[in-house]
Each structure stands twice: as C-alpha cells, then as structure tokens.
Amino acid sequence: MILRKNLKRLKGDASHRTFFRNKKKGISSIFVYAKKDKKLNLLTYDAINQILLKNDILAPKLLSENYHRNYIEIEDFGDQSIFYILKKNLSNKSLVFKKIIKLLIKIQSIKERQIINFKKKIYKIPIYKNKILFDEAKLFFDWYIVKKLSKSDQLIFKKKYIKIINNLIKKLKLKNNIFVHRDFHVSNLIKYKNHLAVIDSQDAVKGNIAYDLASLIDDVRITSSNKLKKEAYNYYVKSKNKSFNQNFFLNDFEILSVLRNIKIIGIFTRLAVRDKKRKYLRLIPHAWKLIDYRMQNKKQFKILKQIFDENFSKKIRNLK
C-alpha cells in the first residue's frame, strides 16, 4: 500500500492487518491493509459487517475498496474502546457490562446466514464445528507446551490432553445455531455517539449461544471481580424466557470459557514465537487464572485440572 501524507498508522492488533487513519477536509476514515489472509481480513470482514448493519447493529460501513491492492476503506468510530473507558473509570463497570449484554442479546437474534460480498459472491457464515474447537485447543500443545515441557513429557501430556479435550467438547449440550462474533470483548467494542459499535467481526460463526458471553465475562485483557462476573452472567440469564435451560447453558459456558482461554495461551505464545509480538505474553498468567477459576470444584474439569497441576506449577502459571 502506498502511504499518503494524510494517512496515520494506528496501533495494530494480533492479526495480520495494518490500520491507517485517513483525515481529509475534516472527514476521517480507516484504511485496513491485509496482504496475508486478505480474504478473511477484508472480504469476509465487510460481509459480516454488512450482516450486522442489516440488523441495526453499529459496525463499520465500507466506504471504498481496492482488493487488488490489498486494502479497504471503512468508517472510523474513533479510539474510545470500552477497554479504554473501563481502564479510566472503574466505578461503573456493572452498568457498562449490562449495556454490552443488551447488545449481545441483539446480536444473537440475527437470523441471516449469508450475504453478497463486495465481489458479488455469496458469503455463508460457517458453523462452529467441534473439530474447529478442538483445533483451537490444540494450539496450546502446538506452541505452549514445547516451551514448558521436556520432549518426553510432551508426548505423555499430549496423549492425555487430546482425550480430555475431546471428552469436554462432547459434553457440550447446546446447538450451534446462534450468531457468534467469536471475539466479543471490550477491546472490540467502541463508544461512538452514545452507541456501542462492534469491530473485528471477521471470524463470526454460527455457534453455541454461551460462547460470546464467556468471551466477554472471562476476558483475558481486563481484570474484573468474581462478583462482577456473576452479576453479568445472572443479568444475561435473567433476560431469557422460561424455556431457557440454565443448567445446559452454565455447563457450556464453563467448558467454552476454559477452552477459549486454553486457546488464547496457545495463540499468544505463537504470536511471541512466530510473529515476535511478545507483548501478549504478559496476558498468559491472567488466562491461567481464568481457567483455574472456572475449573474449581467442577467435576467435568477434574482430570484436566490434574494434568495441568502435574505439568505446570503454580509458579509457572503465576497462580497464588
């Protein structure tokens, strides 16, 4: 991408995208550049945004595209992420989370499965199949354990781990029939003109109704009290009707939270090793704490907790 004088490079994220703010005659927009995985990061990203916009959910509108040159231009919502707002003011966390949950409930009501992308092709939202969940959990032993265990211990751990993860996935009760953002947390929500805007939605799938709530409440990027976690969870559950199976939902919420944060440990280790983005390593101890919190005194996690305790000391996990 040829940089113009009016383009200012912005702080990046964990993806292969690069972001630039374009200011011209008092109007601001964002250029998203992605040479690697550009179909996902440009074409699919806009397709999902179109679905969100069609359902009256604030997401970046496409202003222009030059797919051949690996970039799109989208609406600029500014820099007021909810993550930033919460870090500045911790007193109203409960109220903020309630507003986010209301937005999540609206997102989960989306029925569309497909849309025409800007290349005039049909894009169909994929199903969050169990194999995908397993492959994500596999990132933990592909990247993390090779740095922590000897080769002989790796083989023993891997054999047990694969069996345990497969059994956990089989214990999920609910169908994959809900729109799932898949990275629904405070860093991907922007305050814009007193509304909440959703970004970073290119990985959206049809999946388990508990996934995005687990992503929000057990977010590795921000520390929240156990009290707030319970308040947010109960607020969501109370919004449901009598046919809502709370036992099934809690079962899936806890399993998906643990699987997601296991995946995150693998991804953040990969970012450090492969992509030299070492800043994400500092978040791994929090991911371990979230995993430990959800596994406490829960029968379905007994064997997983046992192999974690046997192979990764509390010092390694930074657990107190």
C-alpha positions as CSV (number, residue, x, y, z in Angstrom):
1,M,0.0,0.0,0.0
2,I,1.4,3.4,-1.0
3,L,1.2,5.7,2.1
4,R,-0.3,9.1,1.5
5,K,0.7,12.1,3.5
6,N,-2.7,12.2,5.3
7,L,-2.5,8.6,6.4
8,K,-1.5,7.9,10.0
9,R,-0.6,4.4,11.0
10,L,-2.5,3.2,14.0
11,K,-1.6,0.7,16.8
12,G,-2.1,-2.8,15.4
13,D,-3.7,-5.9,16.9
14,A,-3.0,-9.6,16.9
15,S,-3.9,-10.1,13.3
16,H,-2.0,-9.7,10.0
17,R,-3.8,-6.4,9.3
18,T,-2.4,-2.9,9.4
19,F,-4.6,0.1,10.1
20,F,-4.3,3.7,8.9
21,R,-6.4,6.7,9.8
22,N,-7.2,8.9,6.8
23,K,-8.1,12.6,7.6
24,K,-9.2,14.8,4.7
25,K,-11.1,18.0,4.9
26,G,-12.3,17.2,8.4
27,I,-13.6,13.8,7.5
28,S,-12.0,10.7,9.0
29,S,-11.9,7.1,7.8
30,I,-9.9,3.9,8.4
31,F,-7.8,2.1,5.8
32,V,-7.4,-1.6,6.6
33,Y,-4.5,-3.2,4.8
34,A,-4.0,-7.0,4.7
35,K,-1.8,-8.8,2.2
36,K,-1.8,-12.0,4.2
37,D,-5.2,-13.7,4.8
38,K,-6.8,-10.8,2.9
39,K,-9.9,-12.7,2.0
40,L,-10.7,-13.1,5.7
41,N,-9.5,-9.7,6.8
42,L,-11.0,-7.7,4.0
43,L,-13.7,-9.5,2.1
44,T,-15.2,-11.6,4.9
45,Y,-14.8,-8.7,7.4
46,D,-17.0,-6.5,5.3
47,A,-19.5,-9.3,4.6
48,I,-20.0,-9.8,8.4
49,N,-20.3,-6.0,8.9
50,Q,-23.0,-5.9,6.3
51,I,-25.0,-8.5,8.2
52,L,-24.6,-6.6,11.4
53,L,-25.6,-3.3,9.8
54,K,-28.6,-5.0,8.2
55,N,-29.7,-6.0,11.7
56,D,-29.4,-2.4,13.0
57,I,-26.1,-3.1,14.8
58,L,-23.4,-0.5,14.5
59,A,-20.5,-1.8,12.5
60,P,-18.0,-0.1,10.1
61,K,-19.5,0.7,6.7
62,L,-17.5,0.1,3.6
63,L,-16.5,3.4,2.0
64,S,-14.3,2.1,-0.8
65,E,-12.2,-1.0,-1.7
66,N,-9.2,-1.8,-3.7
67,Y,-9.0,-5.6,-3.1
68,H,-6.4,-5.9,-5.8
69,R,-4.1,-3.7,-3.8
70,N,-5.0,-5.4,-0.5
71,Y,-7.0,-2.8,1.3
72,I,-10.5,-1.5,2.1
73,E,-11.6,1.9,3.5
74,I,-14.2,1.8,6.3
75,E,-16.0,4.1,8.6
76,D,-14.0,5.5,11.5
77,F,-15.5,5.1,15.0
78,G,-12.6,6.8,16.8
79,D,-10.5,5.5,19.7
80,Q,-12.9,5.2,22.6
81,S,-12.9,1.5,23.1
82,I,-14.8,0.1,26.1
83,F,-11.5,-1.3,27.3
84,Y,-10.0,2.2,27.4
85,I,-13.1,3.6,29.0
86,L,-13.2,0.9,31.8
87,K,-9.5,1.4,32.5
88,K,-10.1,5.1,33.0
89,N,-13.2,4.7,35.2
90,L,-13.8,1.5,37.1
91,S,-16.8,2.7,39.1
92,N,-19.4,2.0,36.5
93,K,-18.3,-1.4,35.3
94,S,-21.6,-3.1,36.1
95,L,-23.6,-0.6,34.1
96,V,-21.3,-0.9,31.2
97,F,-21.5,-4.7,31.2
98,K,-25.3,-4.6,31.2
99,K,-25.3,-2.3,28.1
100,I,-22.9,-4.7,26.4
101,I,-25.0,-7.7,27.3
102,K,-28.1,-6.0,25.8
103,L,-26.1,-5.5,22.6
104,L,-25.0,-9.2,22.7
105,I,-28.6,-10.4,23.0
106,K,-29.5,-8.3,19.9
107,I,-26.5,-9.8,18.0
108,Q,-27.7,-13.3,19.0
109,S,-31.1,-12.6,17.4
110,I,-29.5,-12.4,13.9
111,K,-31.0,-15.0,11.6
112,E,-29.1,-14.3,8.4
113,R,-26.6,-17.0,7.4
114,Q,-25.4,-15.5,4.1
115,I,-24.9,-12.2,2.2
116,I,-23.5,-10.9,-1.1
117,N,-19.9,-9.6,-0.5
118,F,-18.4,-6.7,-2.4
119,K,-17.0,-9.1,-5.1
120,K,-20.7,-10.0,-5.8
121,K,-20.2,-13.5,-4.4
122,I,-22.3,-15.3,-1.7
123,Y,-20.6,-15.4,1.7
124,K,-22.1,-18.0,4.0
125,I,-21.3,-17.9,7.7
126,P,-19.6,-21.2,8.7
127,I,-20.7,-23.5,11.5
128,Y,-18.5,-23.6,14.6
129,K,-17.9,-27.3,14.4
130,N,-16.4,-29.4,17.2
131,K,-13.3,-30.0,15.0
132,I,-12.7,-26.3,15.0
133,L,-13.0,-26.1,18.8
134,F,-10.5,-29.0,19.0
135,D,-8.1,-27.4,16.6
136,E,-8.1,-24.2,18.6
137,A,-7.4,-26.1,21.8
138,K,-4.7,-27.9,20.0
139,L,-2.8,-24.6,19.7
140,F,-2.0,-25.0,23.4
141,F,0.2,-28.1,22.9
142,D,1.4,-27.0,19.4
143,W,3.0,-23.8,20.9
144,Y,2.9,-23.5,24.6
145,I,4.0,-26.9,26.0
146,V,7.0,-27.1,23.7
147,K,8.4,-24.1,25.7
148,K,7.5,-25.6,29.1
149,L,7.9,-29.4,29.0
150,S,10.7,-31.8,28.0
151,K,10.1,-33.8,24.8
152,S,9.3,-37.0,26.8
153,D,6.8,-35.1,29.0
154,Q,5.3,-33.5,25.9
155,L,4.4,-36.9,24.4
156,I,2.7,-38.1,27.7
157,F,0.9,-34.8,28.2
158,K,-0.3,-34.7,24.6
159,K,-1.9,-38.1,24.7
160,K,-3.8,-37.3,27.9
161,Y,-4.7,-33.8,26.8
162,I,-6.2,-34.9,23.4
163,K,-8.5,-37.4,25.1
164,I,-9.6,-34.9,27.8
165,I,-10.3,-32.1,25.3
166,N,-12.3,-34.4,23.1
167,N,-14.4,-35.5,26.1
168,L,-15.0,-31.9,27.2
169,I,-16.3,-30.9,23.7
170,K,-18.6,-34.0,23.6
171,K,-20.1,-32.7,26.9
172,L,-21.4,-29.5,25.3
173,K,-25.2,-29.6,25.3
174,L,-26.5,-26.7,23.1
175,K,-26.7,-26.5,19.3
176,N,-24.5,-24.4,17.0
177,N,-27.4,-22.3,15.8
178,I,-26.6,-18.7,17.1
179,F,-24.7,-15.9,15.5
180,V,-21.3,-15.9,17.4
181,H,-19.0,-12.9,17.0
182,R,-16.2,-15.2,18.3
183,D,-14.0,-12.4,19.7
184,F,-16.6,-10.5,21.7
185,H,-14.8,-8.5,24.4
186,V,-14.3,-4.9,25.5
187,S,-11.4,-4.2,23.1
188,N,-13.7,-4.9,20.1
189,L,-16.5,-2.5,21.3
190,I,-16.3,1.2,20.6
191,K,-18.3,4.0,22.1
192,Y,-19.5,6.1,19.2
193,K,-22.0,8.9,19.5
194,N,-23.5,7.3,22.7
195,H,-23.9,3.9,20.9
196,L,-21.8,0.7,21.0
197,A,-20.1,-0.2,17.7
198,V,-18.8,-3.7,17.0
199,I,-15.5,-4.2,15.3
200,D,-13.1,-7.2,14.5
201,S,-16.0,-9.5,13.5
202,Q,-14.4,-11.4,10.5
203,D,-14.3,-14.7,12.5
204,A,-18.1,-14.8,13.1
205,V,-19.7,-18.2,13.0
206,K,-22.9,-20.0,13.8
207,G,-22.2,-21.5,17.1
208,N,-23.0,-22.0,20.8
209,I,-25.1,-19.3,22.5
210,A,-22.8,-19.4,25.5
211,Y,-19.6,-18.6,23.6
212,D,-19.7,-14.8,23.3
213,L,-20.8,-14.3,26.9
214,A,-17.8,-16.4,28.1
215,S,-15.6,-14.3,25.8
216,L,-16.9,-11.1,27.4
217,I,-17.0,-12.1,31.1
218,D,-13.8,-14.2,31.1
219,D,-11.8,-11.7,29.0
220,V,-8.1,-12.1,29.4
221,R,-7.4,-8.4,28.6
222,I,-9.2,-6.9,31.5
223,T,-9.5,-7.8,35.2
224,S,-12.9,-8.0,36.7
225,S,-14.0,-9.2,40.1
226,N,-15.7,-12.5,40.6
227,K,-18.7,-10.5,41.9
228,L,-19.0,-8.6,38.6
229,K,-18.6,-11.8,36.6
230,K,-21.5,-13.4,38.5
231,E,-23.6,-10.2,38.1
232,A,-23.0,-10.0,34.4
233,Y,-23.8,-13.7,34.0
234,N,-27.0,-13.5,36.0
235,Y,-28.1,-10.4,34.2
236,Y,-27.9,-12.3,30.9
237,V,-29.6,-15.4,32.2
238,K,-32.5,-13.4,33.7
239,S,-33.2,-11.9,30.2
240,K,-34.2,-15.4,28.9
241,N,-37.6,-16.9,29.0
242,K,-38.8,-20.0,30.9
243,S,-37.8,-22.4,28.1
244,F,-34.2,-21.4,28.5
245,N,-32.2,-24.4,30.0
246,Q,-30.0,-22.7,32.6
247,N,-28.2,-26.0,33.5
248,F,-27.2,-26.7,29.9
249,F,-26.2,-23.1,29.5
250,L,-23.9,-23.0,32.6
251,N,-22.4,-26.3,31.5
252,D,-21.5,-24.9,28.1
253,F,-20.5,-21.5,29.4
254,E,-17.9,-23.0,31.7
255,I,-16.5,-25.5,29.2
256,L,-16.2,-22.9,26.4
257,S,-14.6,-20.4,28.7
258,V,-11.9,-22.9,29.6
259,L,-11.4,-24.0,26.0
260,R,-11.2,-20.4,24.8
261,N,-8.6,-19.4,27.4
262,I,-6.6,-22.5,26.7
263,K,-6.7,-21.5,23.0
264,I,-5.6,-17.9,23.9
265,I,-2.5,-19.2,25.7
266,G,-1.5,-21.1,22.6
267,I,-2.2,-18.1,20.3
268,F,-0.4,-15.6,22.5
269,T,2.6,-18.0,22.6
270,R,2.5,-18.3,18.8
271,L,2.4,-14.5,18.4
272,A,5.5,-14.2,20.6
273,V,7.5,-17.0,18.9
274,R,6.4,-16.8,15.3
275,D,5.4,-13.1,14.9
276,K,7.7,-11.5,17.5
277,K,4.7,-9.9,19.2
278,R,5.9,-10.5,22.7
279,K,3.6,-8.1,24.5
280,Y,0.9,-10.7,24.6
281,L,2.9,-13.0,26.8
282,R,2.1,-10.7,29.8
283,L,-1.6,-11.8,29.5
284,I,-1.0,-15.5,29.8
285,P,-0.9,-15.6,33.6
286,H,-4.4,-14.0,33.6
287,A,-5.6,-16.6,31.2
288,W,-4.4,-19.3,33.6
289,K,-6.2,-17.6,36.5
290,L,-9.4,-17.5,34.5
291,I,-9.0,-21.2,33.6
292,D,-8.3,-22.1,37.2
293,Y,-11.3,-20.1,38.4
294,R,-13.7,-21.9,36.1
295,M,-12.2,-25.4,36.9
296,Q,-12.5,-25.0,40.7
297,N,-14.6,-27.8,42.3
298,K,-16.1,-28.8,38.9
299,K,-16.4,-32.5,38.2
300,Q,-16.1,-32.1,34.4
301,F,-12.7,-30.5,34.8
302,K,-11.2,-32.8,37.4
303,I,-8.8,-34.7,35.0
304,L,-7.9,-31.6,33.1
305,K,-7.0,-29.8,36.3
306,Q,-5.0,-32.7,37.4
307,I,-2.8,-32.8,34.3
308,F,-2.3,-29.0,34.5
309,D,-1.3,-29.2,38.2
310,E,1.1,-32.1,37.4
311,N,2.8,-30.4,34.5
312,F,2.6,-26.6,35.1
313,S,3.4,-25.4,38.6
314,K,1.6,-22.6,40.2
315,K,4.8,-20.6,39.8
316,I,4.8,-21.1,36.1
317,R,1.1,-20.2,35.9
318,N,1.6,-17.3,38.3
319,L,-1.2,-18.6,40.5
320,K,-1.3,-17.6,44.1
